[in-house]
């Protein structure tokens, strides 16, 4: 058995990646860290814990001594640079510090190629910093992610983006199952 820590893992992408990973590898155990500590995804191999993912000490207090993989799902588009840093940079820095101290096999991250320039450029910058650490870093940078129950104002754009995606690949929406499959495969090679 091995342990994967999922920072912000009870959100839409985190739940779908965890579900895919559960299906692909019966040796995986998960610690899902979130502000609420509540996760609709329940399984005997998942332990849900509450902590602020941008607070290193808080996260360290709830994760096990042995961590094999760590994935950061925390983040989102924030126009204000200070808010972007709090929501995106700080959790990634926590992940990196834990990865260094726990000598993980790999770190994982979700980037993005669609959205405000501050978001896409910010995610690229964070990923570059993680890659420069020397710790194996795997990431996926999807466009609009949809499917598996996601229904919000953004997903109403899926039909238009599917059409535009015929002409511009960076506009083509992707199914959450495909994003999850790609990240898990990169992380564990299965």
PEKA-V966723 format. One line per field, one symbol per residue. ss: DSSP state (2 for helix, 1 for strand, 0 for the rest). phi: phi as a letter, one per 30 degrees, with the letter a starting at -180 (. if undefined). psi: psi as a letter, one per 40 degrees, with the letter a starting at -180 (. if undefined). Layout:
ss: ???
phi: ???
psi: ???
This chain:
ss: 0111111000022222222222220001111111000000000001111100000222222200000011110000000022222222222222222222220001111100000022222222222222220000111100001100000002222222222220002220011222222222222200
phi: .bccccdidcdededddddddeddbdddbbcccbddicbddcadccccbcaddccedddedccddcbcbbbccdkldbddeddddddcddddddedddeddchddacbaccacbkeeedddddddddddddddidebcbbbdddcbjhjdbbdddddeedddddddcbedcddbddddddeddddddcic
psi: iihhhhhfeeadddddddddddddheehiihhhiddehhehhieehhhihiheehdddddeeiidhhdihhhehiihhdhdddddddddddddddddddddefidiiiihaiehaidddddddddddddddedehhhiihgibhhiifehhaddeeedddddddeddhdeehiiiddddddddddddee.
